[in-house]
Amino acid sequence: MRHNLNLDGPGRSLRGLALAGLLGAALIGCGGGGGGGDTGSATPSTPSTPSTPAPPVIAKPSSRDEAMRFLMQASFGPTEASIAAVMDKGYEPWLDEQLAKPASAHRLNWDAADAAIKASAPSSSAGTREVLDSFYKVAITGEDQLRQRVAYALSQIMVVSMAQDNVGNQPRSVASYMDVLSANAFGNYRDLLEQVARHPAMGLYLSHLKNQKEDAKTGRVPDENFAREVMQLFSIGLIELNADGSPKLEGGAPKPSYGAEDISGMAKVFTGFSWDGADTADGRFWGWCPDYCAADRLIKPMQGYSQFHSISEKRFLGKVLPAQDKADPAASLKLGLDTLATHPNVGPFIGRQMIQRLVTSNPSPAYVARVSKAFGGGDMKAMVKAVLLDAEARDATLAGQPSYGKLQEPVLRLISALRGLGATSDSGAWLIGSTDDPSSQLGQSPMRSPSVFNFYRPGFVLPGSESGAAKLTMPELQLVHETSVAGYANYIRNGVANGFGQRGLDFKGTRNDVQFDLTALLPLVPKPAELVEQVCKQLLGARANAALKAEMVAAVESVKLDALKADASNQKTVDDQTRNRAKLAVYLALVSPEYLVQK
C-alpha cells in the first residue's frame, strides 16, 4: 500500500491502516475476542505478575524511556521538561515535590470565564464547556500533574456527571466538585468521603439533597440512591475482601459486604441534608427563591436540617444508632461515614482501583496488599506513593509480560499526545470541548460519564475472549467497538491535520484552537528514519518497536517532496508536503497499538 495521503485534504487512503492499528490494539487487549459486556464481577482477576518475592524498589530511572514510563502513570503524559526532572531527581523526590504543589483551581477558572463572557454579553454565562476548558487547560499545562491525575482517577470512582441534566445545569458546582477531589487527593480518605457526600453536585446527582425522613402515614421512605452507591462504588464494594483484594468466601461463594437492611439504615443517615445557609428554615431546605437562593449554595457543603432528618433506629454494617428523641443529622452522618471509612474493605477496594487507573489493569494480590497496607487508616498520600513506587510499577521486566499494563482511555490518549508534542492553544482556553460522539470523536468526555458506574467497570471481563477465559479485567475495553475505533481514527486524523477544538474564543479564529507543535519534526522531514525516531521518542518511548518504525518510515517515504530547495513558484507546495510528512508520522504513531496500550 502507498500512503500518499494529503492530511489537509479529503483523501482517505490511510483509513484502512489506521483502523487496522486500532483494532489490533483492541485485540491485544482482549485476546482476540468479539463483543461482550460487563460481568458485574468485583472479583480480582488472575494476577499478571509474580506475587513473591517483590523486587527491590527502584530509586531512579535508568533511561529516558523509563522516566517516560513513570510519567505515563504519574501525570497526564511526559514532556521534555518533566522527563528531565524525573531523571535528575529520581522517582520519590519528584513525587514529594508534586505532593507539595498547590492545587489548580477549576472553579476559579470557571468564574473567570463567566466574568469574561458576561462582560461582553451580560445576559450570557459560562456553562459546561467552560468546565471542560478548565479540565484540559489544567491537565495539559498545570504544574500539579500528580494531584490532577489522581483527582481524575477519583472522578471515575466517585462519579458526578454533567450528562445528567440536574448536574449539567449547574456547571459551577461541577467545577467546585473537581476542586474537592484535587484538594483531598493526598489527604485523609475519611475527609474526602465527607466532602464528597456533602457536596451539592453529588447531592443533585444521587438525589440525597433534600432527602426526607420516612413517613408511615404516606408510605414515604428515604431515598436510597446515595446510600447504595456510597457503599458499592465509593468505599467498600459488593463483596468482603481480604487485604490483597481477593474475595472472602462463605460456603465457597463470595461473601456480600452489605444487604438491603444496610442500605435502608444508611439511607436514613443521609436524610435532612440540603442547601447551606444562615439558618435551617424549611424554605432554605427546599431552596425557594429568591429568599433562599444564596449565590454560593452550589459550592458549599450541604447542611443538616433536623426537621427533615430521621429519628428512628438506624442499622448498617454491624452498627446501630438507637432511635433519637431529637434529630441530630451531624451525629448520624459521623457514625455512617466513620463506619464506611474504617471498614477493612476500603484499602484493597480503593487501592486496587487506583492501581488500575494509574498503572495496570491486573495487579497481583501482593501489589494490592502492599498498597492497602500503605493506605492504612485512610492515608491517600501514602497510597498514591505506594502505587507508583511499588516494584510492580517500576520494574520494566514485569512490564514486558503480555497481561501487564492497561489500555489507555481516549481522553488520556489525547492529553498525552498534546503534552508530548508541546501543543498550544490560540485562545489560551484550550477549547477542545465535548468529545462524546464515538463515531466522530473520542466517545468520552471528562465529567460526562453515562452513569454513576463511570465509562467502564473496574471488574469488567470481556466474555468470549482469551482475556476473559484468563479472568483478566480490562476496564477500558468497554469503550472499544467498531464505531469507537473508527471514530478515534477519524478524530485524530482531523486533529493532526487541522487542530482540535473550536476556532478561537469568539468562534471567529482562522484555525482550530489547539495545535500540535511540529517545530522539532520539520527539519527531519527529508530524512524519514530520523523523523520517525523523533516522533517515537516524543510519543512512544520504549513502546516503539522496529516493525512499527519500519512501517512508519515506508509510509512517510511514500509522501513525495517535489524539491528540497524550492523557488518562489513551488514554495507553498513544498511547505505543504513537508508538513504533511511530519503530520503523517504523528498520525501513525497515535493510532498504533503500541501507543494505545500503556505498559
N, C-alpha and C positions, 0 to 999 in steps of 0.2 A: 504494500500500500504506500502511495506517495502522500505525504502530509502537506500538501500545498494549499493550506487554508489561510484565507485572509481573515484574521480575527476581528478586524474592523469592518468587515463586510458581511454579506449574507451567507457565505459558504458554510457547509455543514460536514465536510468530508472527514473531520476528526471525531464526529459524534460516536461512531462505532468504537473507536479506540477508547474514548473516554468512558463509555458505558461498559465496555469490557473490563476496564480497570476497576471501575466501581463495583461491578458485580463480582469481580474477582475478590475484592476486599470483603464483600458480604459472605462469599463462600469460604474464605479463610476463617471468618468469624464463626460461621455456623456449621462448618464441616461439610458443606455441600447440600444442606437441606433446603427444602422449599418453604412454603408459608407455615404460619403457626401463630400461636397466641401465648399469653401469659399463663403459666401453670398455676399461678397464685401461691406457689410454694415459697416459704421463707427459709427452707432448709438449706444450709450451706452446701455448695457443690463439692465435687471431688477436688481435693487440693491440687494446685498447679505446681507446687514446689515442695521439696523435702521439708518435713516438719522439724527434724532434728538431725544434727545439731545446727544451730544458726551460725552462719559465717560471721567473722569479726565485722564490727562496724567500720565503714569506710569513711575517712575524715575529709578527703579532698578528691576532686575528680582527677583521674589520670590523663584525661584528654579533653579537648574541646567538645567532642561528641558526648562524653559523659556529663559534662556541665549542661549541655543542651537537654539531655535526657532528664536530668534533675529538674530543670526549669519547665519542661513539659508537664511535670507533676505538681510543682510548687508555685506556678504562676500561670498566666494566660498565654504563655509561649515565650520562648527565648528571643532576646535581642542581642546585638553585639555587645552592648553595654552590660547587660545582666550576665551574659556568658563570661565576660572578663571579670566581673565582680565575684562570681562564684569560684572561678579558677584561682583568683587571688586570695580570697578569704577562706575558702572551704565551705562545706555544707552547713555545719551548725552555726558558725559565726554569721553567715549570710541569713540564716533563719532567724537568729537572735536580733539581727538588725531589722529585719522585716517585722518581727513581732513588736518591736518598739515604735514603728512608724504610726503616726496618727491616721485615723480612718478618713477616706474621702467622704464627701457629704452629698449624697444623691438628692436629698430634699432641698438643700441649698441650691444645688444646680437647677432643680425644677423651679424653685422660687425665682431664680434669676431669669430663667427662660420665660416664665409667666410675666414678670415685670417688663421684660423687653417687648413681649407681644402686646401687652396692654398699653405700652407707651405709644405704639403705632396704631393700635386698634382697640380702644378702651372697652368695647363690648366683647372682645375675644379673650381667650385664656389658653394657657398651656393644657395639654392633655396627655394621653398615654404615649404619644410619640416622644414627648419630652422625657418621659421615664426611660424609654429605650435609648434616647440620645445620651442620657447621663450614664446608663449602663455601659454603652460602648465606649464613650469617652474615658470613663474610669478604667475599664478593662484594658483598653489599648494604651492609654498614656499614664495611668495612675502610678504613683510611686509605691503604694501599699498593695503590691501584687499578691502577696501571700494571703493577706487578710481578705481581699476581694475574691480571690479564688475559693477560699474556704466559705465565704459568705454565699457565693454562687452555689456551692455544693449544698449548703444548708437550705437554700431556697428551693432545692429539689427534694428535700426531705420534709421540711416544714412549709408546705406549699401554700402560697396565696397566688391566685391567678387573675389577671386582667381579662381573660377570656370570659369570665363571669361578669355580667353587667353590673351587679352590685358593687364589685370591686373596680371594674374598668371605669366606672363613672366617678371614681374617687382617686385619680392618679397621684395626687399629692400624698395621700395616705400610703399608697404603694411605695413611693419613693422613701417615705419615712420608715416603712417596714424593712426595706432593703438596708437602711442605716442601722436598724435594730440588729439585724443579722450580722452586719460587719462589726458593729460596736461590741457585740458579745461573742464574736468568733473565737477569741482567745481567752475568754473569761470562764466563769463557772456555769456549768450546764443548768443548774437549778435556776440561776438568774435568767439565762436565756429562755428557759421554758416559761417562766412567768412573764417575761417581756413579750413573748410570742402569744401566750394565752390572753393577755390583756390588751393586745394591740387592736385598734378598731378595724384595721384591714382584715385581720383574722376573724374578728367578731362578725364582720359583714360576710366574709367568705364561708365560714362554717356555722353561721346563724346562731351564735350564742350571745351576740349583742342583743339586748332586750329579751333575753331568755327568762321566762317567768316560772315561778314555783307551780307545783301541781295544784289542781282544784278538783276535789272529789265531786262537787256539785255539777260541774260541767264535763268532767271526764278528762280535763286537760292534764297532760303530763309534760315534764320539762323536755325541751329539745335535746336529743341525744347525739346530734351530729358531731359536735366538737369532742364530747366525752369519748366517743368511739375512736375518732381519728387521732386524738392526742395519745391514746394508748397504742393503737395499731400502727401508726406511722411515725409519731414524733418521739416515742420513748421506749416502749418495751416489746412491741411486735406481737404477733399472734400466738407464738409458742414459747414455752420456757426454754432458756438457753443455758448451756454451760459457758464457762468463761472463754472458751475457744470458738464460740459461735455455733457449736453443734447442738442439736436438739436434745432436751431431756425427754426420756421416754417413760411412758406409763402403760404397762400392758403391751409393750412392743410398739406403741404408737407415740408420736409427739404429744406432749402434754400442753394443752391450751394455757395461755398465760392469763386469760380472763374470760368471763362469761357474761351472760345477759344481766345478771344481778349487779356485776361490777359496772357495766355501762349505765344502768339505771341509777346506781348510787353516785357515780361520778357525775352524771348529768345534773343531779341536784346541787353538786358543788358549784357548778357554773351557772346557777340561776341568780338573777338580780344584778347582773353587771351590764352597764350601759355607759353612755357618754360621760366624759369627765366634765366637771363644772364646779361652781362655787357652792352648790347645795345639792340635795338629793330629792328635789321635788319631782312629783310624777311627770310633770311636763318635760323636765330635763331627761328623765328616763326614756320617754317616748321621742324626744328630740323635736318637740314642737317649735316651729319658727314663727315669728322672728325672736321671741323671748328667750328661747333656749338653744340658739344656734351659734355658739361660740366659734370664732374663726378657726381655732386650733383644735377643736374637739376630735378631728380626724387623725391627729398625730399624737395625741396624749393618751396614756393608758386608761382603759375603762375603769370606772369606779363602781363600788358596790352600793346597791340600794336595798336596804333591809326589808322594805315593804314588799319587795318582789322576790326575796330570797327564801328558799325552802327551809322550814324549821324542823322537818321530820327527820327521822333517823337516816343516816347515810352509811351504807356498807359498800366497800370496794377494796379489792386486793388484800383481803385479810384485816383491814382496818374498819373500825366502827366509830362514827361520830354520833353520839346519842342525840335524841331529839332535843331541840333547844327551846327554852322559854322565850328567848328573844333572838331574832335572826342576827347572825354575825357572818356576813359574806367573807370578810377577811380571814376569819378563823377556818372556815370551811376550805377556802382556797389554799391556805397554807398547808393544811393537812393533805389535801389532794395532791398538790404539787410536790410536797416533801415525799409523799409515798411513791410517786412516779419517779422522782429524781434519784431516790436511794434504792430503787428496785435493781437487783443484780443483773437483769437483762440489759440495762441501758448501755453499759460499757461495750459488750460484744455486739449489740444491735446497732448502735450508732457508729461504733468503731469500724465495723465491717463495711458499713455503707460509705464511710469516709475513705477507706482504703479503695473501695470500688470507684468512687468519684475521682480520686486523685491518682491512683497507681495501677491497680489491676482488678479485673472483674472476678478473679478466682483466687483470693488469698488463701494461704494454707491455714489450718486451725491454729498452728503455733504463732503465725503472724497476727491473727486476730487476738489471740490470748495475750500477746505482748502489748498490743495497742490497748486492749481492755484494762490490763494491769496499770499502764501509764495513766489512763483516764481516771482510775481510782474512784474517788467520790464525786467526780464531775469536772476534772481539770481539762478544759478544752485545749489549752496551750500545750500541755504535756502530751495529749492525744495527737495533736497535729504533728508535733516533732517526732513522736514515735512512729507515726505513719510514714513520714518522709525520710527518716534516718535509719529505719529498720534495714537489716541486711537484705531482706527480700525486695526492698525498694531499690537499694543501691547496687547490689551485685549484678553486674552486666551479664555474667554467665547464666544466671537464672532467667534473665530477660530473653535469652535465646530459646527457651522452651516453647513449644507450639501453643500451649494453653495459657501462657503468661501474657499480661497486658490487657488492653481494652480497646474497643472500637471507639474512636473519637466521635462525640456527638457533633452535629453540623455547626452549631453556634461556636463551639470551641475550635473546630477546623478553621472557620472563617477568621476568628480573632487571632489565632496563632499565625495564620498567613499574613494578616495585616501587620502584626508586630514584627514578624520575621523579615518582611520586605520594607519595613520603615514607612508604612503608609501615612498619608497626610489627609487632612480634612480641609477643604477650601473654606468652609464656613467656620471651622473650629468647633462645630457642634456635633460632628460625627452622625450625619443624618441617614443612617442605614435603615432605621425604621423597622416595621413589622416584616418578618420573613416567614409567615405562617404557611403559605401555599406550598405543598410538597411537589406540585407539578412544575413550578417555575422558580421556586425559591428554596429555602432550607427545610421547610416542613417543621420549623421550630422557631420560636421567638422567646427571649428571656421573659420570665414572669407571665407567660401566657400558656401554661400547660393546659391540656384539655380537661383535667380533673385533679382532685387532691392527690391522686396516685402518680402525679408527675407525667412526663412523657413516656416513661418506661418504669417497670417494676424492678427492684433490686434482686428479686428471686426469679426473674424471667429465665426460663429454659426453653429453647426452641424445640417443639416436638417434631419428630420425623427427621431429625438431623443427627450427624455424627456427634456434634457437641451435646445435643440433647441426650443421646444414648450414654455419653460420658458424664451426664448430670452437671455440665458446665453452665453456670449462669452467664448470660450475655445481655445485660440490660439494654444497652443502646441499640441492639439488633431489632428491637421492637419498632424502631423508626425506619428500618430498611425494607423497602418493597420496590416493585418495578417503577412506580410513579416517582417515589422519592429519589431513586437512583438517577433517573433521567433529569429530574428537577434540579438536583445538586449540580450535575454536569453542566446543564444549561445556565444556571445561576452563576457558577464560577466562570464559565466561558464569557458570559456577558460582562461580568465584573472585571476580569482581566483585560478585556477589550476596551471597555468604556468607563470603568469605575463602578463603585457601589453606591446605592442610596439615591437621594433626590438631588436635584440640580440647584444647590445653593440654599441658603437660609430663607431667602424670599422666593424660592422656586423659579428664579429667573437667571440662574447661573448658566455658564456656557458649557459646562460638563457636569457629570455626576460628582457628588460631593467628596467621596472618598476614593483616593487613587493610590495605587502601588507606586513606590519609588524604584524606578528601574535604573537609576544612575550608575550603580556598581556593575550592572549587567551589560549596558550598551557597548562599552569599549571591547567586550569579549565576543561580541556577535560574529565577527569574521572567523573566530576560532570556536566552532561548535562544542568541541570536547571541553574546552575551558569554560565556556558559557554554562554548560550542563553541570560541571563541577561546582561552579559558584552557586547556581540555583540550589543544588542539593546541599551544599554547605549551609546555606541560609535557612532552608526549609525542612530538610530531612535528617541531616547528620548521619549517624550510623545506620539509620533505616534504609538509606540508599544502597543499592547493590549493583554489581557490574551489569547484570541483564537489563535492569531498568535504565541505567545510564546509556547503555548501547542503543536501546530503543529511542531514548530521548535525543541522542546525537543524530541518529538516522532521520528522525522527524525534523529536527532543526535544519539539517543539511538540505532537506527537500524544499525549503523555502529559499528561492534563489535571491541573490543580491546582484543587481544589474552592474554595479561597479563599486569598488571600494573608494575610488576618488570620483566624486561627481562634479559635473559642471552645473551651472545655474539652471539648465533646461531639465535636468532629471534629479535635482537635489531632493525635492519632495518625495519622489518615488523611492529613492534610496533610503531616506529617513524612515518612510513608512515600512519598507522591507526590513530595515534594521530593527525597528521597534517590534515588528511582527515576529521576528525570530526570538527576541527576548520574551515576548508575551507567550509564545508557543511553549517555550521551555518551562515557564512558570505554570502554565495551564496543565501541562502533562504531569508535572510534579504534584499539583494539588488534586488531581483525580487518580493518582496512582494508589494501589492498595497499600504501598509502603507508607504513604502519608496518612491514610485514613486510620491505620492501626497504630496506637501508641504502645510502644514496648518499654 
